[in-house]
Structures are given as structure tokens and as C-alpha cells.
Amino acid sequence: MPFARELLTLDDVSRGSLTLGIGAGGLGWDATVLGHEPWSPRERAERFAECVELLDLLLRQRVTSYAGRWYSADEARSHPGCVQQPRVPFAVAATGARGMRLAARLGETWVTTGERTADRPLGAVAGARVVREQILRLEDACRTVGREPATLARLVLTGPSLDPGLGSRGQFADTVGRYAEAGVTDLVVHWPRATEPYRRDLRLFESICGR
């Protein structure tokens, strides 16, 4: 896969600092950007699982052959391989059962953006509650595949579904604390933009996150 070759190159030029963030995508422009009809949720999940599985093999092995329903490789060469061993770490976004099992099996980090059905960003209390429920399911997925749950990092990406708490220093500290109590290891906020849902005061943002 050309994408695997690009990852090998980026891992090399970054001197082993690359982490691959990957997810199944969603509806709207995300589903049609390549000019095809949107895949069904089932097909999107199947393609995502195969893609991650094949990437794992291509980045770990010198020679890979793989025959899936959607993707395949015939003696694909990957030499000398990744700077990071055994491969570039994966941060896998998933909220469904199948995706969580995939993250538990092949990810170094699990990523969530909360519940996509939320009509507005949830505050820290409600957001942490949602994420905690997801983490409990993630831990079940880890046990299902025979992995110790504590070995998988948990990253929350704030934005359209989860408010980052950037209204003040105190609010942000409270937000970080509540997600930490829920079992989150990393909290990501977006750089302010001119429009919602990422519209924030840049000076306040820098005063909160700049240290």
C-alpha cells in the first residue's frame, strides 16, 4: 500500500517521532471526498479493520502477503522498516464494539471524540460521564482480546462533541481533572479558529495552554 510507504518515510524523516492517528471516518464530505458513493456503516467498518490489520503487517514485516475482501498485498517489501520498533504506534479512533476490539488488539492509544449524536458540545461533567462509559466498554474489549487494559492509552479529542473547557484557567483545570478521573490519559484541544466549533479567544488559549 502506498500509504504504508508514506508512513515509513515520515517515521524516518521525523527520526521516530510519528504516531499514526486513524479512524473509520464518517458521513458527509468525509465519505465522498474520493468521489465514490458513501459506504454503508458495515462496509466502512470492514474496510477500516482490514486497512489497520494490513498496515500493521506491512510496517512490522519485511515481506507481507495478505488477501482480504477489500485490500490485498502480494509479497510487499518494507525494508529497512520503521525507525520505531516494531512499528509506528497506532492511535485508533473507535466507539463501536468492533472498532474497540481493533484498538485493543493493534493500538497503542485509543481515541474518542465523545458521542457524535450530541447536538452541541458536552461540558466536562457530562462529557467525562460519556467517556467513562466508553472506557468501560474499551476495557471489556481489552479483556476479550487478552490485553491488560492499563497498557492502552486513552485520548480524548475535544471539539464538536466535547467542550474543551477553555473559558478560563479554572474551567480548563476542572475539565482536565474530570477526564483524568474518568480514566483518560491524554486530552487534546484545537488551536482557536475564526468559526465554531473551534472559536476561542487566542490570548486566553495561549495563557492556559502555553505553559
Backbone torsions as a table, in degrees:
resi	resn	phi	psi	omega
1	MET	NA	131.3	177.5
2	PRO	-56.2	-34.1	-179.5
3	PHE	-61.2	-38.9	178.6
4	ALA	-63.6	-39.2	178.2
5	ARG	-64.9	-38.2	177.7
6	GLU	-63.8	-40.6	178.7
7	LEU	-64.7	-40.5	176.8
8	LEU	-59.6	-41.3	180.0
9	THR	-66.8	-46.3	-179.9
10	LEU	-63.7	-38.4	177.7
11	ASP	-63.2	-36.1	-179.9
12	ASP	-70.3	-50.2	-175.8
13	VAL	-70.8	-23.6	177.6
14	SER	-89.1	2.5	-179.5
15	ARG	55.9	43.5	175.3
16	GLY	79.2	29.8	-179.0
17	SER	-107.3	5.4	-173.9
18	LEU	-84.2	135.6	166.2
19	THR	-122.4	130.8	179.9
20	LEU	-89.1	116.1	171.8
21	GLY	-94.4	124.2	-172.8
22	ILE	-143.9	140.8	178.6
23	GLY	-147.1	172.3	-176.0
24	ALA	-79.7	-12.0	-177.9
25	GLY	84.0	-174.4	-177.1
26	GLY	-146.4	-149.3	-177.4
27	LEU	-95.9	-176.1	179.9
28	GLY	72.6	-147.2	-176.3
29	TRP	-61.2	-27.8	179.4
30	ASP	-60.4	-30.2	-176.4
31	ALA	-91.7	-17.5	-172.9
32	THR	-117.9	3.0	-172.8
33	VAL	-60.3	-28.0	-179.8
34	LEU	-90.9	4.2	172.6
35	GLY	90.0	11.3	178.3
36	HIS	-111.0	167.1	177.0
37	GLU	-66.5	146.6	179.8
38	PRO	-58.1	138.2	174.7
39	TRP	-75.5	153.5	173.2
40	SER	-68.0	158.5	177.1
41	PRO	-54.0	-38.7	-179.4
42	ARG	-66.3	-46.0	-179.9
43	GLU	-65.1	-39.6	178.8
44	ARG	-61.7	-41.7	179.2
45	ALA	-66.5	-40.5	179.9
46	GLU	-66.4	-43.8	179.1
47	ARG	-63.4	-41.5	-179.8
48	PHE	-61.9	-46.3	-179.8
49	ALA	-60.6	-45.6	179.2
50	GLU	-63.8	-41.6	-178.8
51	CYS	-60.7	-47.4	-179.0
52	VAL	-66.3	-41.4	179.1
53	GLU	-61.5	-44.0	-179.2
54	LEU	-69.8	-40.2	176.6
55	LEU	-59.2	-41.2	178.5
56	ASP	-57.5	-44.9	-179.6
57	LEU	-69.0	-45.1	-177.7
58	LEU	-62.1	-34.3	-177.4
59	LEU	-85.9	-18.1	179.1
60	ARG	-92.3	-36.4	-167.7
61	GLN	-105.1	151.1	174.7
62	ARG	-73.0	-36.3	-179.5
63	VAL	-132.9	129.2	-176.6
64	THR	-132.3	129.7	168.6
65	SER	-120.5	135.9	-174.2
66	TYR	-152.1	134.0	179.0
67	ALA	-128.1	98.1	177.6
68	GLY	-108.6	-179.1	177.3
69	ARG	-71.4	-36.3	-173.6
70	TRP	-110.0	-29.4	-176.0
71	TYR	-133.4	150.7	180.0
72	SER	-150.1	162.1	175.7
73	ALA	-147.9	141.3	-179.6
74	ASP	-122.9	100.5	-179.8
75	GLU	51.4	47.4	178.7
76	ALA	-70.8	128.3	-177.9
77	ARG	-92.3	135.9	175.4
78	SER	-136.4	86.1	-176.5
79	HIS	-132.9	133.2	11.7
80	PRO	-87.9	7.5	179.4
81	GLY	92.6	-171.1	-176.2
82	CYS	-76.4	151.0	170.3
83	VAL	-64.2	-46.3	176.8
84	GLN	-78.6	133.2	-178.6
85	GLN	-114.8	139.7	8.8
86	PRO	-81.9	-10.8	175.4
87	ARG	-168.8	175.0	172.8
88	VAL	-55.8	134.8	178.3
89	PRO	-70.4	144.7	-179.9
90	PHE	-103.5	133.0	169.1
91	ALA	-110.7	105.1	-169.0
92	VAL	-102.0	119.8	177.5
93	ALA	-83.7	128.4	-178.2
94	ALA	-164.8	140.1	173.2
95	THR	-127.7	-17.2	177.5
96	GLY	-86.6	165.3	-176.0
97	ALA	-60.6	-45.1	-177.7
98	ARG	-66.2	-44.1	179.6
99	GLY	-64.4	-37.4	178.6
100	MET	-65.6	-38.7	176.7
101	ARG	-64.0	-37.2	177.8
102	LEU	-65.2	-44.2	177.4
103	ALA	-62.3	-40.4	179.8
104	ALA	-65.8	-33.1	-175.8
105	ARG	-83.6	-39.4	-171.1
106	LEU	-122.1	-7.7	-176.0
107	GLY	-92.4	152.4	168.0
108	GLU	-95.4	-23.9	178.4
109	THR	-138.0	140.2	171.4
110	TRP	-101.6	139.7	-176.9
111	VAL	-121.9	136.5	173.3
112	THR	-134.4	148.9	172.2
113	THR	-112.3	14.2	-177.3
114	GLY	89.3	-150.4	179.1
115	GLU	-99.0	122.1	-178.4
116	ARG	-67.9	-17.7	-177.7
117	THR	-79.0	-7.7	-179.8
118	ALA	-64.0	133.3	-178.2
119	ASP	-83.2	-8.5	175.3
120	ARG	-157.2	158.7	-177.7
121	PRO	-60.6	131.5	178.3
122	LEU	-78.1	141.3	175.1
123	GLY	-70.5	179.1	-172.6
124	ALA	-60.7	-42.0	-176.6
125	VAL	-65.0	-53.8	-179.0
126	ALA	-68.8	-38.8	-179.8
127	GLY	-63.8	-43.5	179.2
128	ALA	-65.1	-33.7	178.3
129	ARG	-65.4	-44.7	178.0
130	VAL	-61.4	-47.0	-177.5
131	VAL	-66.1	-36.8	177.7
132	ARG	-61.1	-41.8	177.4
133	GLU	-63.1	-38.6	177.0
134	GLN	-66.0	-40.4	-178.9
135	ILE	-64.2	-36.6	177.0
136	LEU	-61.9	-40.3	176.9
137	ARG	-68.4	-36.8	178.1
138	LEU	-63.0	-42.1	179.1
139	GLU	-63.7	-36.4	174.6
140	ASP	-63.5	-40.6	178.8
141	ALA	-63.5	-39.6	177.4
142	CYS	-60.9	-46.2	-179.7
143	ARG	-65.1	-33.1	179.2
144	THR	-63.3	-38.0	-178.3
145	VAL	-94.6	4.9	176.5
146	GLY	80.1	32.1	179.8
147	ARG	-114.1	142.9	174.3
148	GLU	-72.2	118.6	-175.7
149	PRO	-54.6	-34.1	-176.4
150	ALA	-66.9	-14.5	-179.4
151	THR	-83.9	-4.4	-179.5
152	LEU	-107.5	117.2	177.3
153	ALA	-68.0	152.6	-177.1
154	ARG	-125.8	114.1	-174.9
155	LEU	-112.2	129.4	174.8
156	VAL	-103.6	125.1	176.4
157	LEU	-104.1	108.8	-179.6
158	THR	-76.2	167.3	-179.6
159	GLY	151.7	-127.0	-175.6
160	PRO	-60.9	-29.7	-175.7
161	SER	-103.9	-23.9	-176.5
162	LEU	-130.4	122.2	180.0
163	ASP	-69.7	134.4	-178.1
164	PRO	-77.9	-9.9	179.6
165	GLY	71.9	36.0	-176.5
166	LEU	-94.9	23.9	178.9
167	GLY	-75.6	-25.7	179.6
168	SER	-165.8	168.3	176.3
169	ARG	-60.1	-43.4	-179.2
170	GLY	-63.7	-42.3	179.9
171	GLN	-63.6	-41.1	-179.1
172	PHE	-67.5	-41.2	178.0
173	ALA	-61.0	-40.4	178.0
174	ASP	-65.2	-41.9	179.3
175	THR	-61.8	-48.0	178.5
176	VAL	-59.0	-44.2	-178.3
177	GLY	-63.6	-41.9	-178.4
178	ARG	-67.1	-39.9	177.7
179	TYR	-69.5	-36.1	176.9
180	ALA	-62.2	-42.1	177.9
181	GLU	-63.3	-29.7	179.3
182	ALA	-76.8	-10.8	179.0
183	GLY	108.3	11.1	-179.6
184	VAL	-81.2	137.4	178.3
185	THR	-99.3	-24.2	-177.2
186	ASP	-141.0	135.7	176.7
187	LEU	-121.9	124.6	-177.0
188	VAL	-112.5	131.7	175.1
189	VAL	-120.3	154.2	-178.1
190	HIS	-89.0	149.0	171.1
191	TRP	-64.2	137.0	-177.2
192	PRO	-57.3	142.6	175.7
193	ARG	-125.2	176.3	-176.0
194	ALA	-78.6	-17.6	-175.3
195	THR	-123.9	161.4	174.9
196	GLU	-69.5	154.7	6.2
197	PRO	-90.8	13.1	-176.4
198	TYR	-109.1	16.8	-178.4
199	ARG	-76.1	119.7	-179.6
200	ARG	-147.3	164.1	175.4
201	ASP	-77.1	117.9	-174.1
202	LEU	-63.3	-41.1	-178.7
203	ARG	-65.8	-40.5	177.2
204	LEU	-66.3	-41.8	177.5
205	PHE	-56.8	-47.1	-178.9
206	GLU	-66.6	-35.3	179.1
207	SER	-69.4	-30.6	-179.9
208	ILE	-81.5	-45.6	-170.7
209	CYS	-103.0	-3.6	-173.6
210	GLY	-84.2	3.5	-178.3
211	ARG	-124.5	NA	NA
